[in-house]
Amino acid sequence: MSSNVGTQLDDIAKYIDRLKEQKRTTEKCISDLEKDRSTLEERIEEMRRRKDELDDRLRVEHERLQRQERTIHQVCVFIR
């Protein structure tokens, strides 16, 4: 009977060790995923900044084009 109890305790100890190892693996996985998410958030923010800068440049270039078109139109009207 006592050898059976000893075997059961040994099995329980091994089970607990496996659970602890699984816990460590899960914690590392969580840590890695959080790092990846943080990196992605930084990249997304950088891309938003770049998009905003491009939007500003595009707006300026559209305004420039409109001024050029108005000037061309005015010159053409003046020449006639």
DSSP file (Angstrom, degrees, kcal/mol; ACC not computed):
  #  RESIDUE AA STRUCTURE BP1 BP2  ACC     N-H-->O    O-->H-N    N-H-->O    O-->H-N    TCO  KAPPA ALPHA  PHI   PSI    X-CA   Y-CA   Z-CA
    1    1 A M     >        0   0    0      0, 0.0     4,-2.0     0, 0.0     5,-0.2   0.000 360.0 360.0 360.0 -44.7    0.0    0.0    0.0
    2    2 A S  H  >  +     0   0    0      1,-0.2     4,-2.4     2,-0.2     5,-0.1   0.841 360.0  53.8 -68.5 -30.5    2.7    2.5    0.9
    3    3 A S  H  > S+     0   0    0      2,-0.2     4,-2.2     1,-0.2    -1,-0.2   0.856 107.6  52.1 -68.8 -32.3    4.6    1.8   -2.4
    4    4 A N  H  > S+     0   0    0      2,-0.2     4,-2.2     1,-0.2    -2,-0.2   0.900 110.6  47.0 -66.8 -41.7    1.3    2.6   -4.2
    5    5 A V  H  X S+     0   0    0     -4,-2.0     4,-2.7     2,-0.2    -2,-0.2   0.907 111.5  51.7 -65.7 -42.0    1.0    5.9   -2.3
    6    6 A G  H  X S+     0   0    0     -4,-2.4     4,-2.3     1,-0.2    -2,-0.2   0.903 110.2  48.5 -61.5 -41.3    4.7    6.7   -3.1
    7    7 A T  H  X S+     0   0    0     -4,-2.2     4,-2.6     2,-0.2    -1,-0.2   0.901 111.4  49.9 -64.7 -41.7    4.1    6.0   -6.8
    8    8 A Q  H  X S+     0   0    0     -4,-2.2     4,-2.5     2,-0.2    -2,-0.2   0.914 111.2  48.5 -64.1 -42.2    1.0    8.2   -6.8
    9    9 A L  H  X S+     0   0    0     -4,-2.7     4,-2.6     2,-0.2    -2,-0.2   0.903 111.6  50.3 -64.1 -40.1    2.9   11.0   -5.1
   10   10 A D  H  X S+     0   0    0     -4,-2.3     4,-2.4     2,-0.2    -2,-0.2   0.912 111.0  49.0 -63.1 -42.4    5.7   10.6   -7.6
   11   11 A D  H  X S+     0   0    0     -4,-2.6     4,-2.3     2,-0.2    -2,-0.2   0.898 111.5  49.6 -63.0 -40.7    3.2   10.8  -10.4
   12   12 A I  H  X S+     0   0    0     -4,-2.5     4,-2.6     2,-0.2    -2,-0.2   0.917 110.2  50.5 -64.5 -43.0    1.7   13.9   -8.9
   13   13 A A  H  X S+     0   0    0     -4,-2.6     4,-2.3     1,-0.2    -2,-0.2   0.913 111.6  47.8 -61.8 -42.8    5.1   15.5   -8.6
   14   14 A K  H  X S+     0   0    0     -4,-2.4     4,-2.3     2,-0.2    -1,-0.2   0.894 111.2  51.4 -64.2 -39.7    5.9   14.7  -12.2
   15   15 A Y  H  X S+     0   0    0     -4,-2.3     4,-2.4     2,-0.2    -2,-0.2   0.920 110.0  48.8 -62.5 -44.3    2.5   16.1  -13.3
   16   16 A I  H  X S+     0   0    0     -4,-2.6     4,-2.5     1,-0.2    -2,-0.2   0.904 109.9  52.2 -63.1 -41.2    3.2   19.3  -11.3
   17   17 A D  H  X S+     0   0    0     -4,-2.3     4,-2.2     2,-0.2    -2,-0.2   0.906 109.8  48.9 -61.4 -41.8    6.6   19.6  -13.0
   18   18 A R  H  X S+     0   0    0     -4,-2.3     4,-2.6     2,-0.2    -2,-0.2   0.906 110.9  50.4 -64.3 -40.8    5.0   19.2  -16.4
   19   19 A L  H  X S+     0   0    0     -4,-2.4     4,-2.4     2,-0.2    -2,-0.2   0.909 109.7  50.5 -63.4 -40.9    2.4   21.9  -15.6
   20   20 A K  H  X S+     0   0    0     -4,-2.5     4,-2.3     2,-0.2    -2,-0.2   0.903 111.1  48.6 -63.4 -40.9    5.2   24.3  -14.4
   21   21 A E  H  X S+     0   0    0     -4,-2.2     4,-2.4     2,-0.2    -2,-0.2   0.907 111.6  49.4 -65.5 -41.6    7.1   23.7  -17.6
   22   22 A Q  H  X S+     0   0    0     -4,-2.6     4,-2.6     2,-0.2    -2,-0.2   0.889 109.5  52.8 -62.8 -38.4    3.9   24.3  -19.6
   23   23 A K  H  X S+     0   0    0     -4,-2.4     4,-2.7     2,-0.2    -2,-0.2   0.926 109.1  48.5 -63.0 -45.0    3.4   27.5  -17.6
   24   24 A R  H  X S+     0   0    0     -4,-2.3     4,-2.3     2,-0.2    -2,-0.2   0.912 112.1  49.4 -61.6 -42.1    6.9   28.7  -18.4
   25   25 A T  H  X S+     0   0    0     -4,-2.4     4,-2.4     2,-0.2    -2,-0.2   0.917 112.0  48.0 -62.8 -43.3    6.3   28.0  -22.1
   26   26 A T  H  X S+     0   0    0     -4,-2.6     4,-2.6     2,-0.2    -2,-0.2   0.906 110.3  51.7 -64.4 -42.2    3.0   29.8  -22.0
   27   27 A E  H  X S+     0   0    0     -4,-2.7     4,-2.5     2,-0.2    -2,-0.2   0.905 110.8  48.1 -61.8 -41.5    4.6   32.8  -20.3
   28   28 A K  H  X S+     0   0    0     -4,-2.3     4,-2.8     2,-0.2    -2,-0.2   0.915 110.9  51.3 -64.8 -42.0    7.3   33.0  -22.9
   29   29 A C  H  X S+     0   0    0     -4,-2.4     4,-2.6     2,-0.2    -2,-0.2   0.926 111.1  47.9 -59.6 -45.6    4.7   32.8  -25.7
   30   30 A I  H  X S+     0   0    0     -4,-2.6     4,-2.6     2,-0.2    -2,-0.2   0.924 111.8  50.1 -61.2 -45.2    2.8   35.6  -24.1
   31   31 A S  H  X S+     0   0    0     -4,-2.5     4,-2.2     1,-0.2    -2,-0.2   0.924 111.7  47.7 -60.1 -45.6    5.9   37.7  -23.7
   32   32 A D  H  X S+     0   0    0     -4,-2.8     4,-2.5     1,-0.2    -1,-0.2   0.912 112.2  49.4 -62.5 -43.0    6.9   37.1  -27.4
   33   33 A L  H  X S+     0   0    0     -4,-2.6     4,-2.6     1,-0.2    -2,-0.2   0.897 110.0  50.9 -64.3 -40.1    3.4   38.0  -28.6
   34   34 A E  H  X S+     0   0    0     -4,-2.6     4,-2.4     2,-0.2    -1,-0.2   0.893 110.3  49.6 -65.0 -38.8    3.3   41.2  -26.5
   35   35 A K  H  X S+     0   0    0     -4,-2.2     4,-2.6     2,-0.2    -2,-0.2   0.930 111.4  49.0 -63.5 -44.9    6.7   42.2  -28.0
   36   36 A D  H  X S+     0   0    0     -4,-2.5     4,-2.6     1,-0.2    -2,-0.2   0.915 111.5  49.5 -60.2 -43.2    5.4   41.5  -31.5
   37   37 A R  H  X S+     0   0    0     -4,-2.6     4,-2.7     2,-0.2    -1,-0.2   0.916 110.7  49.9 -62.8 -43.0    2.3   43.5  -30.8
   38   38 A S  H  X S+     0   0    0     -4,-2.4     4,-2.2     2,-0.2    -2,-0.2   0.918 110.8  49.4 -61.8 -43.7    4.3   46.4  -29.5
   39   39 A T  H  X S+     0   0    0     -4,-2.6     4,-2.4     1,-0.2    -2,-0.2   0.918 111.9  48.7 -61.6 -43.4    6.6   46.3  -32.5
   40   40 A L  H  X S+     0   0    0     -4,-2.6     4,-2.9     1,-0.2    -2,-0.2   0.900 108.8  52.9 -63.7 -40.6    3.5   46.3  -34.8
   41   41 A E  H  X S+     0   0    0     -4,-2.7     4,-2.3     2,-0.2    -1,-0.2   0.905 110.0  48.8 -61.8 -40.5    2.0   49.2  -32.9
   42   42 A E  H  X S+     0   0    0     -4,-2.2     4,-2.4     2,-0.2    -2,-0.2   0.921 112.8  47.3 -64.3 -43.5    5.2   51.2  -33.4
   43   43 A R  H  X S+     0   0    0     -4,-2.4     4,-2.6     2,-0.2    -2,-0.2   0.897 111.1  51.4 -65.3 -39.9    5.2   50.4  -37.1
   44   44 A I  H  X S+     0   0    0     -4,-2.9     4,-2.4     2,-0.2    -1,-0.2   0.923 110.4  49.0 -62.2 -43.9    1.6   51.3  -37.5
   45   45 A E  H  X S+     0   0    0     -4,-2.3     4,-2.3     2,-0.2    -2,-0.2   0.916 111.3  49.4 -63.1 -42.6    2.2   54.7  -35.8
   46   46 A E  H  X S+     0   0    0     -4,-2.4     4,-2.5     1,-0.2    -1,-0.2   0.912 111.0  50.0 -62.0 -42.3    5.2   55.3  -38.0
   47   47 A M  H  X S+     0   0    0     -4,-2.6     4,-2.6     2,-0.2    -2,-0.2   0.875 108.8  52.4 -65.3 -36.6    3.1   54.4  -41.1
   48   48 A R  H  X S+     0   0    0     -4,-2.4     4,-2.7     2,-0.2    -1,-0.2   0.922 109.9  48.9 -63.5 -42.8    0.3   56.8  -39.9
   49   49 A R  H  X S+     0   0    0     -4,-2.3     4,-2.5     2,-0.2    -2,-0.2   0.932 112.4  48.0 -62.2 -44.3    2.8   59.6  -39.6
   50   50 A R  H  X S+     0   0    0     -4,-2.5     4,-2.6     2,-0.2    -2,-0.2   0.908 111.6  50.2 -62.9 -41.3    4.2   58.9  -43.0
   51   51 A K  H  X S+     0   0    0     -4,-2.6     4,-2.9     2,-0.2    -1,-0.2   0.922 110.2  50.0 -62.7 -43.9    0.7   58.8  -44.4
   52   52 A D  H  X S+     0   0    0     -4,-2.7     4,-2.3     2,-0.2    -2,-0.2   0.912 111.2  49.3 -61.0 -42.0   -0.2   62.1  -42.8
   53   53 A E  H  X S+     0   0    0     -4,-2.5     4,-2.5     2,-0.2    -2,-0.2   0.919 112.4  47.6 -62.9 -43.2    3.0   63.6  -44.2
   54   54 A L  H  X S+     0   0    0     -4,-2.6     4,-2.9     2,-0.2    -2,-0.2   0.895 109.6  53.0 -65.4 -39.4    2.2   62.3  -47.7
   55   55 A D  H  X S+     0   0    0     -4,-2.9     4,-2.5     2,-0.2    -1,-0.2   0.917 110.3  48.4 -60.1 -42.9   -1.4   63.6  -47.4
   56   56 A D  H  X S+     0   0    0     -4,-2.3     4,-2.3     2,-0.2    -2,-0.2   0.931 113.2  46.6 -62.9 -46.1    0.0   67.1  -46.5
   57   57 A R  H  X S+     0   0    0     -4,-2.5     4,-2.5     1,-0.2    -2,-0.2   0.906 112.1  51.1 -63.0 -41.2    2.4   67.0  -49.5
   58   58 A L  H  X S+     0   0    0     -4,-2.9     4,-2.4     2,-0.2    -1,-0.2   0.911 109.4  50.3 -63.0 -42.5   -0.3   65.8  -51.8
   59   59 A R  H  X S+     0   0    0     -4,-2.5     4,-2.3     2,-0.2    -2,-0.2   0.925 111.1  49.1 -60.6 -45.0   -2.6   68.6  -50.7
   60   60 A V  H  X S+     0   0    0     -4,-2.3     4,-2.3     1,-0.2    -2,-0.2   0.910 111.7  48.6 -62.2 -42.8    0.2   71.1  -51.3
   61   61 A E  H  X S+     0   0    0     -4,-2.5     4,-2.5     2,-0.2    -1,-0.2   0.872 109.8  51.8 -67.5 -36.6    0.9   69.7  -54.7
   62   62 A H  H  X S+     0   0    0     -4,-2.4     4,-2.4     2,-0.2    -1,-0.2   0.915 110.3  48.9 -64.1 -42.0   -2.8   69.8  -55.6
   63   63 A E  H  X S+     0   0    0     -4,-2.3     4,-2.2     2,-0.2    -2,-0.2   0.909 110.8  50.7 -62.8 -41.2   -3.0   73.4  -54.6
   64   64 A R  H  X S+     0   0    0     -4,-2.3     4,-2.5     1,-0.2    -2,-0.2   0.922 109.4  50.7 -61.9 -45.0    0.1   74.1  -56.7
   65   65 A L  H  X S+     0   0    0     -4,-2.5     4,-2.7     1,-0.2    -2,-0.2   0.910 108.8  51.7 -60.3 -42.8   -1.5   72.4  -59.7
   66   66 A Q  H  X S+     0   0    0     -4,-2.4     4,-2.5     2,-0.2    -1,-0.2   0.912 109.9  49.1 -61.8 -42.3   -4.6   74.5  -59.3
   67   67 A R  H  X S+     0   0    0     -4,-2.2     4,-2.5     2,-0.2    -1,-0.2   0.918 111.7  49.4 -63.0 -42.5   -2.6   77.7  -59.2
   68   68 A Q  H  X S+     0   0    0     -4,-2.5     4,-2.7     1,-0.2    -2,-0.2   0.919 111.1  49.1 -63.2 -43.0   -0.7   76.7  -62.3
   69   69 A E  H  X S+     0   0    0     -4,-2.7     4,-2.5     2,-0.2    -1,-0.2   0.907 111.7  49.1 -63.5 -41.5   -3.9   75.8  -64.1
   70   70 A R  H  X S+     0   0    0     -4,-2.5     4,-2.8     2,-0.2    -2,-0.2   0.918 111.9  49.1 -63.1 -42.5   -5.5   79.2  -63.1
   71   71 A T  H  X S+     0   0    0     -4,-2.5     4,-2.6     2,-0.2     5,-0.2   0.932 111.5  48.3 -63.6 -45.6   -2.4   81.0  -64.3
   72   72 A I  H  X S+     0   0    0     -4,-2.7     4,-2.5     1,-0.2    -1,-0.2   0.925 113.0  48.7 -60.2 -44.5   -2.4   79.2  -67.6
   73   73 A H  H  X S+     0   0    0     -4,-2.5     4,-2.3     1,-0.2    -2,-0.2   0.928 111.7  48.8 -61.8 -45.6   -6.0   79.9  -68.1
   74   74 A Q  H  X S+     0   0    0     -4,-2.8     4,-2.3     1,-0.2    -2,-0.2   0.898 112.0  48.8 -62.9 -41.1   -5.6   83.6  -67.3
   75   75 A V  H  X S+     0   0    0     -4,-2.6     4,-2.4     2,-0.2    -1,-0.2   0.913 111.0  50.3 -66.0 -41.7   -2.6   83.9  -69.7
   76   76 A C  H  X S+     0   0    0     -4,-2.5     4,-1.3    -5,-0.2    -2,-0.2   0.904 112.2  47.2 -63.2 -40.5   -4.6   82.2  -72.4
   77   77 A V  H  < S+     0   0    0     -4,-2.3    -1,-0.2     1,-0.2    -2,-0.2   0.891 112.2  50.5 -66.8 -40.0   -7.5   84.6  -71.9
   78   78 A F  H  < S+     0   0    0     -4,-2.3    -2,-0.2     1,-0.2    -1,-0.2   0.882 107.6  53.5 -66.0 -39.6   -5.2   87.6  -71.8
   79   79 A I  H  <        0   0    0     -4,-2.4    -1,-0.2     1,-0.3    -2,-0.2   0.839 360.0 360.0 -67.4 -33.5   -3.5   86.6  -75.1
   80   80 A R     <        0   0    0     -4,-1.3    -1,-0.3    -5,-0.2    -2,-0.2   0.489 360.0 360.0 -70.4 360.0   -6.8   86.3  -77.0
